[in-house]
Amino acid sequence: MKLIVGLGNPGPEYVATRHNVGFMVVERLARRHRINDAPRAKFHSAVVEGPVADEKCLLMLPQTYMNRSGLAVADAMRFYKLDKPDLLVVVDDVALPVGRIRLRGEGSAGGHNGLTDIEKAVNGRDYPRLRIGIDPPGRARQRDYVLGRFSPDQLDRLDPAMDKACDAIECWIRDGLEKAMSLHNASD
């Protein structure tokens, strides 16, 4: 089983904000694979189970708010006895331009509070993560920027990036991390 976690914040005020692009990608992946079950509340998250690339997957959207995402991830990993290589976290990244994705097997949180909390909860930085570019905030305060909505131009670039992110997730499941990184990081 694979655990695919999209990071974001719960609630209607956060829908379609830059910080919720992790939620958006995992929701798109579920639609792509016709995992249409209503999400269940489990592991402090909204979860659905279903096959992605012929692998049983748990798709999870933590409902703990970004800064407490580790609680949800650690609970699910313990319950299913998963190792860190079976986890993929999908997250926004202000250091990447909109339209770019970057898959890594480990790394720093890079100032992202959701990743920082997951690192604490799973005792390390050695788990796969898929970063989705949301553009740097420019002169805006970063907190205000990430909680804001995408501009029309950004949305035009984001839509194909979310499809590329789903392709990368499927490749990670089917062919492993190294191949997924070589194929999908080069295409951004």
N, C-alpha and C positions, 0 to 999 in steps of 0.2 A: 504494500500500500504506500502511496505517496500522499503527503500533506502539503497542500498548496494554499498559502495564506496571503490574502490581499490585505494590505494595511490601509486604514482610513479611520474616520470617526463616524459613529452612528448618529442618526437623526436627520430630519429633512433639511435642516439649515446647512448641512455639510454635503448634501448630494451634489455631485458633479463639480466639487471644488478640486483644486490642484492636489491637495493633500490626500484626496480620496481616489486617486488614479489607480492605486492597488486594488481597491474594491471594484472599480470599473473594469479592470482587466480580468479579474477572476469571474465577475458576472458575465462578461463576454465569453470567456472560456466555457462556462456552464451552458450558455445558450448555444454555442457552437456544437457542443456535444449532446445537446438535447437533454440535459440534466434539468428537467423542469419541475422537479419536486419542490414543494414549498420548503423554504429553509427551516430547519429545526433549531431550537435554542439548545445548545450544548457547548460545553467548554467555554462559557462566557462569550459565545459567538453565535452567529447565524451560519449553519453548516448544511451542506448537501453532499451526498455521496453518489458516485457514479463512475463509469469508465471514461478515461481520457487516454487516447492512444493505446487502447487495449489493456490498461492498467487500472486497478481499483484505486480511486482517489477520493480523498476528503477535501472538499473545497471549503475554506473557512474565511469568514469575515469577522474578526474580533469586534465585540460590542463594548469593549472596555475603554474606549478612547485610545488614541494613538500611544500615549505615554505609558499605558499599562498592557500593551499587546503581548508581552512576555508571559503573563499569567495564562492567557488563552492558549498560546503555543505550547507551553510546558505541560499544561493539563492534557492536551490532545496527544502529545508525544508520549507521555507516561501511560495513558490509557491504552494506546495502540502499540506500545513498546517499540517506537520508531527511533531510529538513529538519525543524527543530523544530516547525513547524505540523502535521507528520504524526505527532507523538508525543503520547500522552496518558498521564500518570502518575496512578494511582489510589492514594490515600494516606489514612491515618488523621489525624484532627485533634482534639486535646484542647480547642481553643477553640470547637468546635461541639458542640451537644448531640446525643446519639444520635438518629437519625431525620432529621437535616438533612444535606444535601449542598450543596456549593458548587463550581461549575465556574468556572475563571478561565483566561485566556490567558497570564498571566504573574503574577509576584508573588514575594514573599520566601519563603524556606524556613520562616520562622516558628519557628525553633528545631528543625525536623525534620531529623535527621541524614541521612536518606535523600535528601531534597530538596537539602540542602546538597551532598552528594556528586555528585548529578546535575548541579547547577549548575556545579560545577567541571569535570565531565567533558564537558559540552556547551557550555561557555563562555558561560553566560548564564542568566538567569531567565525568558527569553521563550519558554516552552513551556507548552502547556496542562496543567493539573492538575485533578483532580477530588478534592476533599477530602470525606471521610466522617466525620461527627461521631462521637466516642466518649465524650463528656462530659469535663468538666474532672476532674482527679484529686482535687480536694478536699484533704484533709489527707494523703493518701498521697504517698509519693515518686513523682514522675512516672515514673521508670524502672520501679518495681515495678507501678505502675498500668497502664502501656501493655503490659507483659508479662503482665498478669493476664487472666483470662477475664471475659467479659461476665456481668453479673447476669441473672437471669431477666427482670426488668423491661426491662433494656437490650436483651436479645434480642428481646423483643416489639416494640420500636421499631426495632431494626436490620433485621429481615427486610424490611419494606416499603421501608426506605431503600435496601437493596441492590437491590431491584427498580427503584426510582427512579433509582439510579445507572446501572443497565444501560440504562434508557430514555434517560438523558442521553447515554451513550456512543453509542448508536445514532443519536440525533439529531445529535450532533457529526459523526459519519461522514456521515450522509445530507444534513444541512442546513447544516453549518458551525458554527463556534464561537459566533458572535454569536447565532444563533437558538437554539442549545442553551442558552446562558446565559440568554436572555430567557425561555425556556419553563420551564427546570428550576430555575433559582435562585429564581424567583418562587414556585414551588410548594412550596418547603421551608418 
